[in-house]
């Protein structure tokens, strides 16, 4: 049986843009054809896409670095370089994408819409863009911009309407197998279930819901004991919890104490989760040694305002009534929770100490350099604050002072990769 992996950390890098070309039109009987260098192609994006056939993040256990294709360089005759191919990474439905450092949510992959995780860099301009009446033979072009790169944490949270919770060996897997077509491993020992199982429960025509069997929780699970701590995240989305309690007395346990202990673990993990709507189930009534424990659990649940059902999942006793009650309750509850993004992109730390390349061509100032390329790859020139941050970094680097020492004039054009600015003192 394949391992169940529900967390992973990966690093991704989108493709760099291709470089622009320096070329001049050469054709027999055509004099002074002019510059015709084409632009570089755009770098490929890193795209996340959900896959309904995936149920685990196992694919990311050994492959952790993903790189999209770079854009091709431009060429002569104004031919633009080929765009780099997007790299599509498939993830299970319900995967939450977080920034690896801050843990902020970037995207909840709970639908079929693709998500661009990292954008490819723009291609550089060819020399055809720099021709003017006074600059008829520009012998320069622009390099492509770098693609975005980042580290992200993937966290699978199952998309289920109903979550089965309870101590190990209380009959959760048996119940799931009875009400759905799921085939979880079932045996008479603790921790038979080593990873969550999903099943679709068909109630009647047009009515169904998804049920998740969560591995048995024990006391201390919220602090890392047993298996429960690893899988409590999978009931974060569940709209309704069915708390299964063994009332048979076969293991000498107290059903009410078990019920209280599990609820305490849910509260320790998430107070919000502990307030989730719940149905209490007394299971294994067909082999109960006496009814006292059943009545005590029933009284305790009803005192809390929680509906109580007696059943024997193994004997299919009371199961249908439970399924109909769950379906009716779900009609009144909001849809499955989707985690809203709260990620705020942070501007990169850039080492400004390395000098930039500055060239002058007929009133055009060409500025290039590795840190400037990285800087511009992270600037949104449509945003006022982002532009101000860009201007501040250029001033801190001493670029403006250097340009004025070299004799730049008001109105001169400053060209930085695929952007041109009019210089004003």
Helices and strands as residue ranges (DSSP letters): E 7-13, E 46-51, G 58-60, E 65-67, E 87-92, E 95-99, E 105-109, E 115-118, G 127-130, E 149-156, E 162-165, H 172-179, E 197-204, E 207-213, G 221-223, H 228-231, G 232-235, E 240-246, H 255-269, H 271-274, E 278-283, G 285-287, H 292-303, E 307-311, H 319-330, E 357-361, E 364-368, H 370-377, H 384-396, H 399-405, E 413-416, E 419-422
